[in-house]
Amino acid sequence: MITPDAPVGVPAAPAPSPPAALVPFERPGFVAGLKAVLGGYGYLFRTPDIWPLALVPTGIALVLTVVLGFAGVKLAPALVALILKEPGTGALWTVLGVLLNVLSIVVMLVAALATSFALAKPLSGPALERMVRRAEADLGAPTWAEVGFFADMWRALQSSLVALVFTAPILIVLGVLSFFFAPVSIVAFPLQLAITALAGAWDLCDCPLSIRGVPVGARIEFVRRNIGAVMGFGLGLALLSFLPCALLIVLPAGVLGAARLVVMLERYEAAGQQPR
């Protein structure tokens, strides 16, 4: 079980034991991760008093997407001009130029969308934290110490940076290979989807984990121990994100689902250290 560091000289108080019915008897796996995504969306829809909080990350993500998307579309022709330094003449070059223009715009829009949601999480950290605390309280989880505004934003930024450092280089390499060698995309696309799902799941699951006040290394180890459930959560999140309406609330619903999954995983690990 992942627990917060106690202040020096002060013993950590044991967390109250949850009802036996709420403790899974097997380590939650891939399917549990998928169900947690649906649970997050369901909890958001049936809890209207947290909708104002949910509007904060959604609004920030939308504004950033519009601004960055507009800048990306303006930058796309320069990217094509850089690739085709000396374009030829004829129908083939014309078609190639059109395809590259369309592809560059798509790439820029996808990059703007991904960047917007990555930045929206730390910028809306306090609102997401309040939503997590509400969801965990309804699940009967222990109450964690309050986190300062800037400390909360820093922890959220740490999470996003970890995901970026580990996944961005791989995604860039796969994207370049797919661009210049189309057959590679048959293998590259599923890999990109899996890596993106894992990065998104880590970023959202880290929100309830960071509230506990533990170092990044301990949070990474927690995710590693429960990689099956986290991958299921990430894949479910990625698939639902293809639905336009679901994408609008992917941040608040995702973090609520992550809170449910983390509480479930913690209860399993805690029960494994104590007689049932």
Backbone bond lengths (Angstrom), bond angles and torsions (degrees), N, CA, C in turn:
res aa  C-N    CA-C-N  psi(-1)  N-CA   C-N-CA  omega(-1)  CA-C   N-CA-C  phi
1 M - - - 1.478 - - 1.520 109.45 -
2 I 1.327 117.15 143.43 1.455 121.44 179.07 1.522 107.90 -93.25
3 T 1.313 117.09 127.82 1.463 121.63 -176.63 1.510 110.17 -130.63
4 P 1.333 118.07 153.44 1.451 120.64 178.87 1.517 111.42 -72.81
5 D 1.330 115.23 154.50 1.455 120.15 175.68 1.524 109.17 -72.70
6 A 1.316 117.93 130.09 1.457 121.40 177.63 1.519 109.67 -80.31
7 P 1.340 118.59 148.91 1.459 120.35 176.02 1.531 110.65 -58.26
8 V 1.318 115.91 153.11 1.458 120.99 -178.59 1.516 110.71 -58.60
9 G 1.332 115.79 128.30 1.463 120.67 177.97 1.509 114.83 83.49
10 V 1.351 116.98 -1.85 1.465 120.11 -178.91 1.514 108.14 -117.44
11 P 1.338 118.73 117.14 1.461 119.65 -179.95 1.517 111.66 -68.05
12 A 1.335 115.19 145.47 1.464 119.57 179.51 1.512 109.45 -74.84
13 A 1.322 116.78 134.00 1.467 121.04 178.93 1.513 109.26 -76.54
14 P 1.314 118.22 135.71 1.458 119.48 179.65 1.517 111.48 -67.12
15 A 1.328 115.11 141.26 1.457 119.44 -179.92 1.515 109.31 -73.44
16 P 1.328 118.45 144.62 1.466 120.38 178.50 1.512 110.79 -63.79
17 S 1.321 116.71 142.57 1.459 120.89 -179.56 1.518 109.50 -76.05
18 P 1.338 117.39 132.15 1.456 119.99 178.57 1.516 110.15 -75.98
19 P 1.322 118.27 162.46 1.457 120.71 175.72 1.518 110.87 -56.85
20 A 1.326 116.91 144.67 1.458 121.08 -176.33 1.522 111.76 -56.84
21 A 1.335 117.57 -32.79 1.464 120.22 -178.44 1.517 112.35 -65.65
22 L 1.340 117.43 -21.81 1.454 121.29 -178.37 1.515 112.78 -92.76
23 V 1.313 118.32 -0.47 1.458 122.05 -178.48 1.526 109.31 -101.13
24 P 1.346 119.12 116.57 1.467 119.78 178.96 1.525 111.09 -67.82
25 F 1.336 116.05 142.23 1.458 120.76 -178.23 1.524 111.86 -86.62
26 E 1.328 117.72 -16.11 1.454 122.47 175.18 1.522 108.17 -124.51
27 R 1.330 115.69 151.23 1.470 118.41 179.76 1.524 109.08 -59.93
28 P 1.334 117.73 123.35 1.470 120.17 178.89 1.521 110.84 -56.64
29 G 1.327 115.64 135.41 1.455 120.41 -176.24 1.511 113.03 -118.82
30 F 1.329 114.88 -149.24 1.459 122.41 -173.26 1.527 111.75 -57.07
31 V 1.328 116.97 -47.39 1.465 120.68 -177.63 1.531 111.18 -64.24
32 A 1.332 116.39 -38.19 1.464 119.95 177.75 1.528 110.57 -62.19
33 G 1.323 116.59 -36.20 1.462 120.07 176.99 1.515 112.04 -64.87
34 L 1.335 116.35 -42.28 1.469 120.23 176.99 1.530 110.89 -61.23
35 K 1.337 116.02 -44.71 1.465 120.00 -179.04 1.529 111.54 -64.95
36 A 1.339 117.09 -32.55 1.463 119.99 179.86 1.523 111.30 -64.07
37 V 1.344 116.80 -34.41 1.468 119.88 177.24 1.528 110.01 -62.29
38 L 1.320 115.82 -49.99 1.468 119.82 179.05 1.530 110.73 -62.04
39 G 1.346 116.01 -37.09 1.455 119.85 178.00 1.514 112.14 -62.89
40 G 1.331 117.07 -36.75 1.465 120.78 178.10 1.508 112.22 -65.06
41 Y 1.345 117.02 -45.74 1.464 120.68 177.78 1.530 110.35 -64.28
42 G 1.341 116.15 -43.12 1.463 119.52 -179.96 1.516 112.15 -62.49
43 Y 1.334 116.72 -42.21 1.469 120.49 -179.82 1.531 110.26 -64.10
44 L 1.336 116.62 -39.97 1.462 119.72 179.76 1.523 110.85 -63.62
45 F 1.332 117.72 -43.72 1.464 121.04 -177.48 1.524 112.53 -66.80
46 R 1.331 116.88 -33.32 1.469 118.05 -176.00 1.530 113.00 -97.41
47 T 1.337 117.35 10.12 1.465 120.77 178.68 1.535 108.98 -125.84
48 P 1.314 118.32 76.80 1.470 120.96 -173.49 1.521 114.87 -64.01
49 D 1.348 118.31 -21.92 1.459 118.26 -177.44 1.529 112.48 -72.35
50 I 1.336 118.78 -11.12 1.469 119.27 176.00 1.529 111.37 -101.12
51 W 1.327 117.91 2.97 1.463 119.77 179.52 1.522 113.27 -61.11
52 P 1.359 119.33 -40.07 1.471 117.57 176.47 1.536 112.79 -58.23
53 L 1.338 116.80 -38.61 1.471 119.85 176.52 1.524 110.47 -65.90
54 A 1.332 117.47 -37.85 1.459 121.14 -179.08 1.523 112.03 -65.87
55 L 1.330 116.24 -26.44 1.471 119.74 179.96 1.531 111.94 -69.83
56 V 1.332 117.85 -23.02 1.473 120.53 -176.87 1.529 111.12 -65.15
57 P 1.347 120.25 -58.47 1.461 118.76 179.19 1.522 112.94 -64.99
58 T 1.335 116.45 -34.69 1.467 119.34 179.56 1.518 110.79 -64.87
59 G 1.335 116.75 -44.62 1.456 120.63 179.77 1.517 112.51 -64.56
60 I 1.328 116.94 -43.44 1.466 120.76 178.99 1.525 110.42 -62.46
61 A 1.340 116.95 -43.62 1.462 120.79 -179.66 1.528 110.95 -63.37
62 L 1.327 117.84 -40.31 1.460 120.93 -179.62 1.526 111.54 -65.64
63 V 1.326 116.67 -44.56 1.469 120.25 179.73 1.529 110.53 -62.58
64 L 1.320 116.37 -45.98 1.467 119.73 179.58 1.526 111.40 -63.77
65 T 1.332 116.95 -37.83 1.463 120.16 179.99 1.520 111.10 -63.71
66 V 1.333 116.49 -43.16 1.469 120.12 179.65 1.532 110.60 -64.04
67 V 1.327 116.75 -46.66 1.471 120.50 -177.57 1.526 111.11 -65.35
68 L 1.332 116.49 -50.93 1.463 120.17 -178.19 1.526 111.80 -68.99
69 G 1.353 116.72 -35.03 1.460 119.79 177.71 1.516 111.44 -64.66
70 F 1.327 117.24 -42.35 1.466 121.25 177.86 1.531 110.45 -61.92
71 A 1.329 116.15 -44.44 1.474 119.74 178.96 1.522 110.80 -64.40
72 G 1.350 117.01 -38.91 1.459 120.48 -179.88 1.516 112.62 -65.50
73 V 1.334 117.17 -41.08 1.464 121.00 178.58 1.523 110.57 -64.05
74 K 1.341 116.94 -37.63 1.463 120.41 177.20 1.530 111.61 -67.98
75 L 1.341 115.72 -30.76 1.460 120.47 -177.39 1.526 112.89 -83.94
76 A 1.324 117.56 -19.72 1.468 122.10 -175.36 1.536 113.77 -56.34
77 P 1.341 119.98 -46.64 1.470 119.00 179.21 1.530 113.13 -58.93
78 A 1.330 117.00 -35.76 1.467 119.77 177.84 1.523 110.57 -65.95
79 L 1.339 117.32 -35.11 1.459 121.19 177.66 1.524 110.60 -65.57
80 V 1.332 117.20 -42.07 1.468 121.10 178.19 1.523 110.49 -65.50
81 A 1.331 116.60 -41.55 1.460 120.31 178.68 1.526 111.38 -62.53
82 L 1.332 116.65 -32.31 1.461 120.57 178.15 1.530 111.13 -69.81
83 I 1.346 116.18 -36.89 1.466 120.26 179.11 1.526 110.90 -72.78
84 L 1.346 116.01 -44.71 1.466 120.97 179.62 1.519 109.66 -100.88
85 K 1.320 115.97 75.39 1.473 119.53 -177.51 1.521 111.44 -65.18
86 E 1.328 116.26 -38.05 1.465 120.35 -179.68 1.522 109.02 -129.73
87 P 1.326 118.23 75.51 1.466 120.76 -178.06 1.526 111.42 -65.52
88 G 1.342 115.27 144.45 1.456 120.23 178.80 1.515 110.78 -86.23
89 T 1.309 114.46 -166.00 1.458 120.02 179.27 1.522 109.16 -118.84
90 G 1.310 115.44 164.84 1.450 119.10 178.92 1.512 112.31 109.17
91 A 1.337 114.39 170.77 1.456 120.79 -175.88 1.527 112.20 -64.37
92 L 1.340 116.85 -38.92 1.462 120.35 -177.76 1.520 111.39 -61.70
93 W 1.327 116.68 -44.49 1.464 120.10 179.63 1.530 110.90 -67.96
94 T 1.337 116.45 -34.17 1.467 119.77 177.91 1.522 110.76 -63.81
95 V 1.347 115.87 -46.48 1.465 120.41 178.70 1.524 110.61 -63.12
96 L 1.351 115.93 -42.73 1.461 120.07 179.46 1.525 110.72 -61.16
97 G 1.334 116.06 -41.28 1.462 119.64 179.49 1.522 112.23 -63.77
98 V 1.337 116.99 -41.05 1.461 120.90 178.75 1.525 110.80 -65.14
99 L 1.341 115.87 -45.07 1.465 119.94 179.70 1.525 111.58 -61.29
100 L 1.327 117.07 -42.46 1.461 120.53 179.58 1.523 111.05 -66.11
101 N 1.331 116.70 -37.41 1.468 119.52 177.98 1.532 111.02 -63.87
102 V 1.331 115.39 -45.15 1.469 119.32 179.33 1.522 110.03 -64.30
103 L 1.334 116.72 -45.31 1.462 120.67 -178.27 1.523 111.21 -63.32
104 S 1.331 116.83 -41.30 1.463 120.00 -179.11 1.528 111.12 -65.26
105 I 1.337 117.45 -36.74 1.464 120.66 177.67 1.524 110.35 -66.25
106 V 1.345 116.30 -43.20 1.461 120.13 178.61 1.523 110.68 -61.15
107 V 1.339 115.82 -44.87 1.468 120.33 179.96 1.522 110.58 -61.44
108 M 1.319 117.17 -42.93 1.460 121.12 -179.82 1.522 111.64 -64.80
109 L 1.332 116.75 -40.57 1.460 119.86 179.63 1.524 111.71 -67.64
110 V 1.335 116.31 -40.93 1.463 119.64 177.17 1.527 110.38 -63.97
111 A 1.341 115.86 -43.00 1.462 119.96 178.64 1.532 111.03 -63.14
112 A 1.341 116.32 -39.93 1.469 120.06 178.08 1.520 111.01 -63.84
113 L 1.344 116.43 -40.75 1.457 120.41 179.43 1.526 111.30 -64.64
114 A 1.340 115.89 -46.84 1.461 120.05 -179.21 1.522 111.48 -63.75
115 T 1.330 116.46 -42.88 1.465 120.96 -179.54 1.527 111.03 -65.96
116 S 1.325 116.11 -39.04 1.462 120.21 -178.80 1.520 111.61 -62.85
117 F 1.331 116.39 -45.16 1.460 119.07 -179.48 1.525 111.24 -71.27
118 A 1.343 116.16 -32.24 1.463 119.11 177.47 1.529 110.70 -66.26
119 L 1.336 117.43 -38.51 1.466 121.18 180.00 1.533 112.00 -79.37
120 A 1.332 116.04 -30.63 1.472 119.24 -177.55 1.517 111.43 -64.65
121 K 1.330 117.95 -31.81 1.458 120.07 -177.69 1.528 112.13 -64.02
122 P 1.358 119.76 -53.85 1.470 117.16 178.18 1.525 113.23 -66.21
123 L 1.328 117.50 -33.48 1.459 120.00 -178.89 1.531 112.04 -68.45
124 S 1.325 116.37 -28.59 1.464 120.09 179.14 1.519 111.26 -107.05
125 G 1.327 117.17 22.31 1.457 122.59 -176.75 1.526 114.68 -50.81
126 P 1.331 119.51 -49.55 1.478 119.69 -179.30 1.528 113.53 -59.21
127 A 1.344 117.51 -39.63 1.469 119.98 179.40 1.530 110.30 -67.44
128 L 1.324 116.92 -41.80 1.460 120.45 179.17 1.532 110.65 -65.47
129 E 1.337 116.13 -36.94 1.469 119.35 179.65 1.525 110.46 -63.60
130 R 1.322 117.30 -42.40 1.468 120.32 179.61 1.519 110.74 -63.88
131 M 1.326 117.24 -36.28 1.460 120.64 177.97 1.527 110.70 -66.87
132 V 1.331 116.31 -41.70 1.463 120.50 178.62 1.518 110.69 -62.67
133 R 1.325 116.51 -44.74 1.467 120.07 -179.51 1.531 110.84 -62.20
134 R 1.321 116.56 -38.24 1.472 120.03 179.14 1.533 109.78 -65.89
135 A 1.330 116.87 -45.70 1.463 120.63 -179.01 1.523 111.02 -63.61
136 E 1.340 117.03 -42.45 1.463 120.13 -179.35 1.523 111.16 -68.26
137 A 1.323 117.52 -35.50 1.469 120.24 177.46 1.526 110.26 -63.28
138 D 1.332 117.19 -40.14 1.461 120.62 179.00 1.527 111.56 -67.40
139 L 1.336 116.27 -24.82 1.469 120.58 177.83 1.533 111.85 -87.03
140 G 1.324 117.00 -2.87 1.458 120.50 -179.45 1.510 113.81 80.22
141 A 1.330 117.74 20.53 1.467 121.05 178.73 1.526 109.34 -78.31
142 P 1.340 117.53 157.07 1.469 120.22 179.19 1.529 111.64 -65.45
143 T 1.313 115.74 155.08 1.462 121.47 178.53 1.523 109.46 -87.64
144 W 1.325 116.02 128.55 1.457 120.47 -178.71 1.527 110.43 -96.61
145 A 1.329 115.93 157.08 1.470 121.24 -179.31 1.529 110.53 -59.85
146 E 1.327 115.51 145.71 1.460 120.38 179.13 1.525 110.85 -64.26
147 V 1.325 115.48 147.34 1.466 122.26 -179.94 1.519 108.19 -114.20
148 G 1.335 117.54 137.02 1.456 121.73 179.01 1.521 111.86 -65.01
149 F 1.330 116.36 159.03 1.467 122.53 -177.09 1.524 111.62 -56.41
150 F 1.337 117.05 -53.52 1.454 120.37 -176.31 1.529 111.83 -71.49
151 A 1.336 116.53 -33.56 1.464 119.77 176.69 1.523 110.24 -64.31
152 D 1.325 115.57 -39.44 1.459 119.67 179.25 1.529 110.79 -65.53
153 M 1.325 117.04 -43.69 1.458 120.69 179.06 1.526 110.84 -64.58
154 W 1.341 117.06 -37.94 1.465 120.62 -179.96 1.525 110.60 -65.98
155 R 1.314 117.78 -41.59 1.456 120.74 178.66 1.526 110.48 -64.11
156 A 1.330 117.06 -42.28 1.461 120.52 178.51 1.526 110.63 -63.95
157 L 1.341 116.56 -38.69 1.458 120.30 178.49 1.522 111.07 -67.16
158 Q 1.330 117.17 -38.41 1.463 121.01 175.79 1.523 110.63 -57.15
159 S 1.314 115.69 -45.50 1.458 120.77 -179.77 1.522 111.22 -60.01
160 S 1.340 116.42 -46.70 1.461 120.56 -179.44 1.521 111.20 -64.30
161 L 1.332 117.18 -38.12 1.464 120.68 179.90 1.522 111.57 -66.91
162 V 1.342 116.24 -39.44 1.474 119.48 177.95 1.523 109.68 -60.79
163 A 1.337 116.98 -46.16 1.464 121.11 179.58 1.520 110.74 -62.39
164 L 1.338 116.67 -40.69 1.461 121.07 -177.79 1.521 111.56 -67.48
165 V 1.331 117.00 -44.76 1.462 121.27 -177.29 1.523 111.71 -63.22
166 F 1.330 116.48 -39.40 1.464 119.92 -175.44 1.524 113.49 -83.94
167 T 1.321 117.27 -29.34 1.462 118.80 -172.96 1.529 114.82 -105.34
168 A 1.338 117.93 -32.00 1.466 120.28 -176.11 1.527 113.08 -57.59
169 P 1.349 119.64 -47.85 1.472 118.62 179.97 1.530 113.03 -59.15
170 I 1.340 116.72 -40.25 1.468 119.88 -179.45 1.527 110.20 -66.92
171 L 1.330 116.58 -43.85 1.463 119.92 -179.27 1.531 111.24 -64.96
172 I 1.310 116.55 -37.72 1.472 120.01 179.16 1.526 110.44 -65.26
173 V 1.328 117.03 -45.77 1.468 120.77 179.75 1.526 110.66 -61.12
174 L 1.340 116.45 -46.27 1.463 119.84 179.41 1.529 111.23 -63.49
175 G 1.331 116.57 -38.15 1.461 120.06 178.65 1.514 112.34 -65.45
176 V 1.323 117.32 -42.00 1.469 121.30 178.89 1.523 110.95 -65.23
177 L 1.345 115.84 -43.45 1.469 119.70 178.65 1.525 111.17 -62.22
178 S 1.326 116.88 -41.85 1.462 120.60 179.57 1.521 111.34 -66.22
179 F 1.337 116.12 -34.21 1.465 120.73 -178.37 1.523 111.57 -68.56
180 F 1.333 117.23 -43.45 1.461 120.74 -175.66 1.528 113.04 -92.15
181 F 1.329 117.75 -21.36 1.463 121.99 179.11 1.524 108.05 -132.04
182 A 1.324 116.34 87.55 1.471 122.23 -172.91 1.532 114.00 -52.57
183 P 1.356 120.02 -41.02 1.478 118.87 -179.01 1.533 113.56 -59.11
184 V 1.341 116.38 -25.04 1.466 119.70 -179.62 1.520 111.14 -64.68
185 S 1.336 117.00 -24.30 1.468 120.69 -176.69 1.528 112.28 -63.18
186 I 1.353 116.99 -21.54 1.462 119.73 178.21 1.529 110.43 -60.86
187 V 1.330 115.23 -37.38 1.464 120.36 178.20 1.525 110.74 -93.23
188 A 1.332 116.01 -36.07 1.464 120.39 -173.92 1.524 112.30 -67.33
189 F 1.330 118.07 -39.03 1.468 119.72 -175.96 1.532 112.44 -62.96
190 P 1.360 119.05 -48.50 1.472 117.77 176.81 1.528 112.37 -60.33
191 L 1.348 116.96 -36.43 1.460 120.00 177.97 1.526 110.80 -65.30
192 Q 1.322 116.05 -42.23 1.462 119.97 178.59 1.524 110.60 -62.79
193 L 1.333 116.67 -40.88 1.463 120.38 179.37 1.519 110.77 -63.62
194 A 1.354 116.18 -43.57 1.467 120.03 -179.18 1.526 111.37 -65.32
195 I 1.329 116.56 -42.91 1.462 120.85 -178.93 1.527 110.69 -67.33
196 T 1.331 116.36 -42.24 1.462 120.26 178.18 1.522 110.95 -63.87
197 A 1.344 115.94 -40.30 1.471 120.10 178.74 1.519 110.82 -63.20
198 L 1.336 116.65 -42.68 1.462 120.23 179.87 1.522 111.08 -65.27
199 A 1.347 116.48 -41.81 1.460 120.12 179.62 1.525 111.22 -63.98
200 G 1.341 116.04 -43.36 1.462 119.44 178.50 1.513 112.49 -65.08
201 A 1.338 115.92 -40.52 1.463 119.82 179.14 1.520 110.71 -65.28
202 W 1.327 117.09 -42.79 1.473 120.37 177.81 1.523 110.09 -59.64
203 D 1.322 115.91 -46.68 1.460 119.96 -175.46 1.526 111.46 -61.71
204 L 1.325 117.05 -40.72 1.457 120.12 -178.62 1.530 111.94 -79.15
205 C 1.337 117.17 -40.58 1.474 119.05 178.34 1.522 111.03 -66.20
206 D 1.325 116.80 -26.59 1.465 119.22 -179.49 1.523 111.50 -69.55
207 C 1.341 117.83 -21.02 1.467 119.62 -179.63 1.525 111.21 -63.90
208 P 1.348 119.83 -53.75 1.475 118.06 175.62 1.518 112.82 -66.65
209 L 1.337 117.96 -29.16 1.463 119.62 179.35 1.526 111.50 -70.15
210 S 1.333 117.14 -39.38 1.466 120.01 -176.85 1.524 111.73 -67.94
211 I 1.343 117.13 -25.65 1.465 120.16 178.10 1.520 110.76 -61.82
212 R 1.336 116.77 -27.82 1.455 120.76 -179.69 1.524 112.56 -69.63
213 G 1.332 117.61 -13.50 1.462 120.73 176.81 1.517 114.17 79.40
214 V 1.342 117.82 30.14 1.465 120.82 -179.37 1.530 109.69 -102.64
215 P 1.342 117.99 157.73 1.462 121.16 179.91 1.525 112.26 -65.42
216 V 1.335 115.17 161.61 1.460 120.79 179.89 1.525 110.79 -58.94
217 G 1.334 116.87 -40.06 1.458 120.55 -178.43 1.518 112.75 -58.37
218 A 1.338 116.71 -40.38 1.467 120.81 179.38 1.521 110.83 -68.98
219 R 1.328 116.64 -34.96 1.459 119.73 177.91 1.527 110.96 -68.23
220 I 1.322 116.90 -39.23 1.463 120.85 177.46 1.527 110.24 -63.71
221 E 1.339 117.19 -41.43 1.460 121.19 179.41 1.530 110.93 -64.63
222 F 1.329 117.03 -38.25 1.464 120.85 178.00 1.525 110.30 -61.55
223 V 1.332 116.29 -44.10 1.467 120.44 178.65 1.524 110.31 -65.61
224 R 1.328 117.28 -39.56 1.473 120.60 179.96 1.526 110.76 -61.35
225 R 1.340 116.76 -42.14 1.460 120.25 -179.88 1.527 112.03 -64.30
226 N 1.321 115.59 -27.60 1.465 120.70 -175.20 1.530 111.06 -118.35
227 I 1.331 115.71 38.82 1.463 120.57 -172.11 1.527 111.88 -62.04
228 G 1.346 118.43 -34.20 1.466 120.47 179.66 1.515 112.16 -61.65
229 A 1.334 116.33 -48.71 1.463 120.61 179.70 1.523 111.00 -64.94
230 V 1.320 116.63 -39.26 1.469 120.52 -179.23 1.522 110.62 -66.81
231 M 1.347 117.47 -40.44 1.461 120.10 178.00 1.527 110.89 -65.27
232 G 1.338 117.15 -40.69 1.465 119.69 176.61 1.513 111.63 -61.67
233 F 1.330 115.69 -41.22 1.461 120.75 177.70 1.526 110.47 -62.79
234 G 1.330 116.30 -45.50 1.462 119.93 -178.80 1.512 112.82 -65.19
235 L 1.340 117.15 -41.42 1.459 120.03 180.00 1.527 110.72 -66.43
236 G 1.330 116.94 -42.71 1.458 119.86 177.53 1.518 111.59 -60.62
237 L 1.333 115.43 -39.89 1.459 120.87 178.61 1.526 110.78 -64.88
238 A 1.351 116.26 -42.86 1.463 120.91 -179.46 1.524 111.13 -64.62
239 L 1.332 117.28 -42.96 1.461 120.37 -178.84 1.522 111.30 -66.65
240 L 1.336 117.53 -42.02 1.465 120.14 178.75 1.527 111.44 -66.98
241 S 1.331 116.44 -27.17 1.469 120.19 -178.37 1.526 112.17 -67.71
242 F 1.343 117.06 -17.83 1.461 119.25 177.24 1.530 111.35 -72.11
243 L 1.330 116.76 -17.19 1.463 120.12 175.83 1.522 108.45 -84.35
244 P 1.344 118.57 121.51 1.478 121.05 -175.52 1.521 113.81 -52.40
245 C 1.336 117.84 -45.22 1.461 120.17 -177.63 1.524 111.17 -66.94
246 A 1.350 116.50 -37.91 1.458 120.23 179.90 1.518 110.90 -68.69
247 L 1.341 116.60 -34.03 1.462 120.42 -178.88 1.524 111.74 -63.39
248 L 1.335 116.73 -33.11 1.457 120.54 -177.66 1.530 112.21 -61.65
249 I 1.331 116.62 -30.69 1.464 119.43 -176.78 1.525 111.45 -117.53
250 V 1.330 116.27 23.21 1.465 119.44 -175.93 1.522 111.84 -63.55
251 L 1.329 118.90 -34.14 1.459 120.64 -179.90 1.535 112.39 -68.70
252 P 1.340 118.77 -56.39 1.473 117.06 -179.97 1.522 112.83 -65.00
253 A 1.334 118.39 -42.89 1.465 120.07 -179.76 1.525 110.59 -67.27
254 G 1.335 116.39 -37.71 1.457 120.32 179.83 1.517 112.47 -64.85
255 V 1.318 116.96 -42.18 1.459 119.22 -178.23 1.531 110.93 -71.75
256 L 1.318 117.46 -29.38 1.472 120.54 175.16 1.531 110.18 -69.69
257 G 1.330 116.00 -40.82 1.454 119.50 175.77 1.514 111.75 -65.04
258 A 1.337 116.41 -37.89 1.465 120.50 177.80 1.522 110.89 -63.92
259 A 1.332 116.77 -38.79 1.468 120.40 178.23 1.523 110.64 -61.30
260 R 1.321 116.56 -42.95 1.464 120.79 179.12 1.529 110.73 -63.66
261 L 1.336 116.16 -42.70 1.466 120.34 -178.76 1.520 111.33 -66.37
262 V 1.324 117.25 -43.48 1.462 120.99 -178.95 1.529 110.83 -63.65
263 V 1.332 117.52 -42.70 1.467 120.48 178.28 1.531 110.24 -60.99
264 M 1.331 116.67 -42.11 1.457 120.74 179.67 1.530 111.18 -63.47
265 L 1.333 116.64 -44.10 1.466 121.04 179.95 1.529 111.28 -66.07
266 E 1.325 116.38 -40.65 1.460 119.91 178.51 1.518 111.07 -63.02
267 R 1.320 116.95 -40.14 1.458 120.25 -179.57 1.531 110.70 -66.24
268 Y 1.306 116.57 -37.96 1.474 118.43 177.45 1.525 110.39 -64.08
269 E 1.345 116.55 -46.02 1.467 119.75 -177.45 1.527 110.89 -67.23
270 A 1.327 116.78 -37.18 1.472 119.99 178.62 1.521 110.04 -66.16
271 A 1.322 116.97 -41.66 1.467 120.83 -179.90 1.531 111.21 -66.19
272 G 1.341 115.74 -29.29 1.458 118.97 178.77 1.506 113.57 -69.91
273 Q 1.334 117.73 -17.51 1.473 122.54 179.90 1.518 111.37 -97.65
274 Q 1.339 118.11 -3.92 1.456 121.05 -176.71 1.528 108.89 -133.08
275 P 1.311 118.68 153.52 1.468 119.84 174.77 1.515 110.33 -65.97
276 R 1.331 115.97 138.54 1.472 119.83 -179.36 1.521 110.37 -78.84
